[in-house]
């Protein structure tokens, strides 16, 4: 998630813009920049790295102007570099734009604008916006922005300044957050409230389809088509620390609640209206894909458990063997690799040492490689043959949540792409699966409504020293991730088992009152799973079941049942993990743990 700030007032604003940006550093970024209207010119300054580098650049050459915009970039299109940093300009350097989100049709727009003579300087999707405004400009900047927005498909929050309208700041929002801070003599925009708190606590939240024209003493909000609207000013009562978390007590909880938008962003531009998958970033040819006879998925920790879900899905849709390996073991077991092998590395950071080493070894042995990664410009993004970015945005909490569900979506998309190219899925089957994927953001939002119910159960179960997680098929993969979350942040010992294995030894460990979390979301093994639930309940365990809404009898054999919306079985892992994440969070909270920074753990494991 990039950071946007903007200012319209009667004083020099460069220092204020940099200060506002510094309040958004917690979001993560790789470059920063600002644009200030200075008299009859537009002064743009950009840098790679931390905000302090931007401060150094303007220390001796500070632009003097009272209207400006600034940005911290989390790369999505093009690696971190000065030319890819925001703000981006039009051909004449008269219009500057900052943008959060993803412009889905940017290549089509870029080609169209280049054909008209526009010169592009970056690899970003954002740069099409100032060129579109330039193309539409005919003396009225607001009208040009309105017209430019009609060409954009995707998500965006934008800020626009121009030497053509030196006292004006324009903001617009579609599917990406943007707020306005108001005072009698100066006004601000920001992608998140912390950037405003040093200046005002009176805030207006723009809604999707809103465009704001902002001057020092006024804010006028209309819809994109020009219809006027009124938005309520509310007062922020959070302190700065709480504001960074958007009012949530911890980053982990905030990031769980960001999962619907993370899934939506990962899907954006990759599923078509006619129900097919379009992965332009995967350049493997149809012949290569048709020749693959085996797939390996290599990863560590949470990414490994995402890979376990990916294995079930890919085998079912491709009809070919898929192995999932811990990267730390894969590289030392001398796996059989060949040009007909595809190796998929999964990593949130793209810097995971073992996963990188596994991919390097695979390439040396002639295998094709694909990286599923969240960070543009990371080592994996540079070294893998192909990259599928997961677009979860920065994840601050050490324990992964939204990055995990985005990895699931990435693996589903990759599996569907491979199946399409191999002719392993019918058009009707692909359309059904795509419909199931597109339904997930809404189903996730509904799943989050179980939060208070899960919080109450977590408090009742948090006193135990040991915990089992059980599931079958894809539910077993989710059980492993659920157990890891509980271990990571609550420090409660938890083990995940394939439910059918309990009678082969672990059942001896079940004692009265022991918490056992059972996942019952896979219809084809539901009856067998219920038998396993009864086995542990007969030993007087305390059973929490995660089941689909409408399940007729799971609640009859469990002490607690959390019902979640019913999606297609293959996509239930995306939904079923949410109550497990919430369970771990509230158990850790009840136990007084350091949730965002659990002991002994690091966010990115860059050593063996």
N, C-alpha and C positions, 0 to 999 in steps of 0.2 A: 504494500500500500504506500504510494508516494504521498508526500506532504505538500499541500498548497497553502500559501498565505498571500494576502494582498492588502493594500492600504490606499485610502483616498483621504487626504487631509490638507492642511495648510503649512506643514513643516517638512523638512527633509526626511525621507522615509527609509533610506537604505539601512541605517542601523536598526530601525524598528523591524524591518523585514527579516534581517538576519536573526534578531532576537526572537521573533516569532518562530522562525524555522527551528531554532535551538530547542524550543518546547516540543517539537515533534520528532526529536532524534530517537526516542524510544521505539518508533515505528520501524527503524531500519532503513538504510538508504546507501547508495553507492556514489552519488554525485549531487551537487547543489548549484543553484544559480539564481540570479535575480535580473529583473528588467525595470528600469526607472525612466519615466518621462522627464527629460532634462531640457527645458525650454522647447526648442523646435526639433529635438532629436530624441531618439530612443537609445539608451545605454544598456547593453546586455553584458553581464559578467557571469562566467560559468567555471566550475572546477570539478575535478574528480576527487573523491575522498570526503573527508569530514568537513563540517561547516567551518571549522577554524581555517581551512585553506581558502575558503571564499572570503572570510573576514580579512585574511592577509592581503588578498587581491584588491579589496576596496579600501584598505587602510590608507594608502597613499594616493589613490585615485578614486575617491568616493563620488559617485554620481549625486548631483544635487537636483532633487525633484521631490514633489509631494504626492505623486501617484506612482504606484509600482506593484509588481507581483514577484513572488519568489517560490522556489520549489526544491524539495529533496526527492531524488528519483530512486525508485526500486525498479531495476531494469526488467523490461518484458520484451522489448523489440530492440535488438542491438545491444552489444556488451557495454559496460561502463566506460565512458570516454567523454572528453570535453564536448565533442561535436554531438554526442547523443544526450548530453545533459539539457535540461530545460532551463529557461524558457526557449521556445523555438520561434523563429521569425519568418516573415514572408520574404520575397525576393529583394525588396527594397530596404529592408530593415526598418520598416515603419510600423509594423504590427507584431506584437509578441504575445505568446500564448503559453500558459502552463496547463497541464492536463493530468488527471488521474483516470484510470480505466483502460479500456481496450477498444480501439476502433476496428471493428471486424472487417470492414470493406476498404481498409486503407490502401491495399495494393491496387485495387481497381481505381480508387480516387487518385492515387499517386501517378499511375499510368496516364490517366485522363489529363491531369494537370501538367505532367511533363510534355505531353503532346501539344499542349497550349503554350509551351515555352518556359514553364516554371522550373527553377533550378533547386534541387534538394541537396541539403548538406549533411543530413543525418540518416540513420537506418531506422528511425522510430516511426511508429504509427501516428504520433502526435503531430508531426510536422505538416501533415496534410491540412490541419485546421487553419493555421495562419495563411497558407496559400489559398485555401478556399475563401477565406474572408477577403484576401486581396483580390481574388477573382470576382467576387460579388460587390466589392466596394465601389460606390458611385456617389460619394459625398456624405453618406449617412452610415456611420460605423455600426450603430445598433441594428439597422436594417440589414447590413452585410453579415453581421453575426447570425441574426435570425435565419437568413437565407442559407448560410453555410451549414447550420445545424440540420437543415432538412436533408442534407446529403449524407449525414453520418449514421452508420449502423453500429450499435454496440453500447458500451457504457462509458460515461464521461462526467467528470466535474471539471469545468474549465474556468480560468481567469484570463481576461484579455485587457491589454492596454495598448495605446497607439498614440503616436505623435499627431495623428489627425484629430484626436479629441483629448487634449492634454490633461484635462481635469477629471476625466471619466475612467471608472473601472467597471468592466462588465463581467458578470458571473452567470454560469448556467449549469444545470444539473440534470443528468439522466442516469439512474442506477448507481451513482457513486456519491458519497456524502459530501455536503458543502454547507457551511453555516456562515452567517453574517453577524459580526459584532457591531453594535450601534452605539454612538454617543452623539451629543448635539453638534460637535464640531469636526469629528472625523469618524470614518467607518472602515471596517475591516472584513476580509473574507478568510476562511480557513477550512481545511478539510477535517479538522478536529478541534474540539473546544479548548484544549490546553494552550493552543497558540493565541487565544484571545484573553486569557484570564489576567494577564498583567496590564490590560488596557480597558477592559469592560467585562461586566457580567451579564449585560443585556444582549440576548442572542436571538436571532431569527434562523430557523432551520428551513432551507429551501427544500421543496418537494420535487419529485421527478417531473420534468417538463417546465420548471420555473426558470425564468431569465431575469436577472437583476441588473439594473443600471444604477451605479453607485457614485455619488458625489460626496464631498466632505460633509455637507449638511443634509443630505437626503438619500433615500433608498427607494427606488421604484421597482416593484416586482410585477411581472406579467407572465403569462404563459408563453410558450415558444411562438404561438401565433399572434401574440400581441394583446390578448385579452387580459385586462387587469385583474389581479387577485390580491387578497389581504392575507398576510401571514402574521401570526401572533408572536409578539416579543415575549420571551420567557427569561427568567433570571436564573443563572447557574449558581447553585449553592455548594457545589463540590469544592474541595481544596485541590491544589494542583496535582498531587499524587493520584487522587481519585479520578481527576479529569483525564489523565493519561490513559486510564483504564475505562474511559467512557462511563464512569460511575460504578463499574463493577469492582468488587473487592480485590480481585486478582486477575492477572493477564490470562491465566488458564480459563477462567470462566468467560471472560470476554471472547477469547478465541474459540471456545465451544459455540458461543452464540454467533460467531462469524462464519460458521460452517455452511449455512445455506448460500451465502454470497460467494464463499470460496469455491463451492461446487458449481455455482452458476458461472463464475468467471472461468473456471477450468473447461467448462462445456462451451463457452461462448465462441462462436465462429467455427466450431468443430463438428456441430451437428446441423444438418440442413433442414429446411422447411419440409422437404419431401421425405424426410425420415432416413437419411443416410449419414455416415460419418465421413468427414473431410479432414484429413490430417496432411496438409500441404507440407508441414515441416519434416515429415518422414519421407526421405528420398530413396528408400529401398525400392528397387524395381519390382514389377509384378513377377518377373522371372526369378529374381532372387527369393522373393517371398514364397513363390511356388516350390522352390527347391529346398527350403528349410525342412529338415526331418526331426529336429529337436530344438526345444527352447529351454534355456536356463534363466531363472530369475535370481539375482544375487543382491543381498542387502544385509543390513544389520538392524537389530532392535525393532522399533516400531515399523520401519520400512520393510523388514523381513516379514512381519506379520501381514502387511499389505500385500507382499508378494505371495503369501500363502493363499489369500483370497484370489489373487490374480491367477495362480496355478489352477484352482478349481474352475474358474471362468474360462480360461483359455483352452484347457483340455476339453471342456464341454462343447465349446463352440468351434474349435479347430479340429478336434478329433486326432490330435497328435500329442506325443509325450511332452510334458512340461515339468521340469524339476525346479524346486526352489531351494536355494542353498544359503546358509550363513556365509557371508563373504569371507569371514576370517577362517572358515574351514575349506571353502571352495578352492582357494589358491594353493592349499597345501596337500590336497588329495589327488592331484594329477588327473583332473577330469578329462574325459575324452571330448575333444573339441575339434571342429573341422569347418571348412567353408560353408557347409550346409547347416551349421549351428548358429542360432541367434542367442546372444546373451544380453539380457536386459538388466541394467543396474539401476537400483532405486535408492535415492538419497535426497533428503530434504535440503541439505546445504550444498551438495555437489562436491564436498570436500572430505567425505568419510574415507579414511585412509584404506581400510580393508576393501571397501567396495571399489575404490579407484584401482587398487592393486589387482583385484579380480578382473576388472575390465581390461586393464593393460595386458595381463596374461592372456586373456581371451583373444585380444587383437593379435598378439604375437603368434598365437596358434592358428590364426586364419579365420576366426569366427567373426561374424558381423555383430556390432554392438549398438544398443540403443540405451540412452540414459533418460530416466524419468526423474526430473530434478526441479527444485523450486527456485533456484538462484541463477539468474542469467549472468554469464561471465565467469561462473565457477569453473574449477578445474575439470569436472566431469563434462560440463557443457562444451568445453574446448576439445576434449580428448575422445569422447564417444563419436561413433560414426553418424549417429542421428540423436536428436534431443527432443523430448516431449516435455515442455514446461508445465508445471502443475498450477501455477498462478494462485497459490494460497496467500501470497503476500507475506510480510515478515511475521514470524512467530516468536514471541518473546519468552514465553514459559518454556522451561527446559523440557517438560513432558509434552510430547507432540499430540495435538488434537486435530486442528483444521488441516495441518499438512498431511496427516494420515488419511483423512477422508478424500483429500485432493489426489493423493497417490492412488487410492482405489479408483477414482474416476479416470485418472491417467491410464491405468492398466486396463480398465474396461474399454476405453476408447482405442487403445493400442490393439487389444484383442479383436475388437470389431473391425478395425482397419485391416488387420492381417486376414481375418476370415473373409472379408469382402474381396480382397485381392486374390485370395486362393479359391474363391467360389465356394467356400464352405458354409455360407449362410445365404438363404434365399432372400430376395428383396422384401418379402412379407415378414420374414423373421427379423431382418435388420430393422425394419420400421417399428416392429413391436418393441425391440430392445431400445431403440432410440427414444421412443415414447416413454419407456420406463426410466431412462436416464433423465429426460427433460422434466419428469415429474418429481425428481429427487429434491430440488431446493424447497418446494412447497411441503413435501413430506417431512423434510428435516425440520422446518419451522414448526410443524405440528408436533413432531417428536419432542422438541424442546419444551413443549407445554407440560411434559411429565416432570419437570425439574423439581417442583416442590414436593411431589410425591416421592421422588427418589431421595431428596434431601432428608425426609423424615425416616425413610427406611435405612439410609446410611447411618444415621445417628444410632439407630437400634442395633445395627450390625457391627459398628466400629469397635466395640469392645473386645472382639475376638482376636486371638493371636495368630490364627491360621484361617485360610479361606481357600475353597476350591471353586474353579470355574469349569463348567462342563458344556459341551456342545458336540454336534455331529456335522460332518461336511463343512460348509462355509461357517457355520456357527462355531465349530471348533477353532477355526482361524481367528474369529472375533473373540472367543474366550481367551486365547493366548494374549491378544492385545489388551483385553480388559484386566487380566491378571497382572500384566506388566504395569499398567497405569496405577493399580493399587499399590504395588511394590514401590514404584518410583516415588510417589508423593506422600503416601501414608506410612510407609515402612512396615506395613503389615505383610507377613509372609503369605504369598498366594501362589497357587499352582493351577495350571490349566491342563485338562485331560480330555481326550476324545472320550465321550461318555461311555462308549462300549468297553473301554479299557478299565473302568473302575473295578469290575469284578475280578480283574487279573492282578490285584494287589492293593491299589490305593484305597479300596473300600475299607481296609483294615484301619485306616486313619480317621474314619468318620466317627465323631463322638457327639454326644448330646449337645445341641445348641451351636454346633459349628456352622458358620455361614457357608452355603453352597449356592453359587449363582448359576442358573441353568438357562441356556438360550434355546428357545423353541420357535424358530422362525422358518425352518426349512420343511416344507410340506411333505416331501417324499420320505423323510425319516422322522416325521413328527411322532408317530405311534411308538417307535422304538425309543425315541428320546423321553417320552412320557414314562415308559417303563423304567428308564434309568433314574428319572426324577423320583419315582416311587421307591426305588432301591435305597437311595440316600435318605429319603424321608423316613423309611422304615427303621433306619438307624438313628432317628430322632435329630437329624440335622435341621438347621433353620434354612429353608429353601426360598430363594428369590428367583422367580421365573421372568424372563423377558419374552413376551409372546405377541403375536399379531392381534390387533383389534378384531373382534369377532371370533377369536379362538373359543370353541365351545366348552373346553374342559380343563385347560391347564390350570386355571385358578382353583380348581377343585383338589389338585394334588400339591399345590405350593402354599407356603405360608404367606408369601407376598407375591403379587403379580403386577408387573408394569406392562401395560398394553401399548404398543406402538403402531403407527399406521402401517397398513399392508401394501407393500410394493411387490414387484416381481421378486421371486425368491433369490435370483442371482444378485440382486441389488440390495437385499435386506442387510448385508454387512454395513452399508453406509448408515443405515438407520439404527441398527441394533447396537452399534458401538456407543451411541450418544448416552443412553442411560448408564452404561458402564463408565464412561468418562465422568459423568455427573456423580456417580456413586463414589468413585475414587476421590473426586474433588471434595465432596461433602464429608466423607470419612476423614480425610486429611485435615479438613477445616475443624471438625469436631475434636480431633486429636491435637490440634494446635501446631501442625507442621508448617514448615516454610514451603509453601505450595509452588511458587514460581521458580524457586531455586533450591531444589532438594539436595540434601547432603551428598557429597562425593560425585556428583554428576555434572556433565558439561553438555551444552546444547549441540555442539558439533565435535565429533570425535575424530581428530585429525592425526592421531598416533595409534599404533597397534596396541 
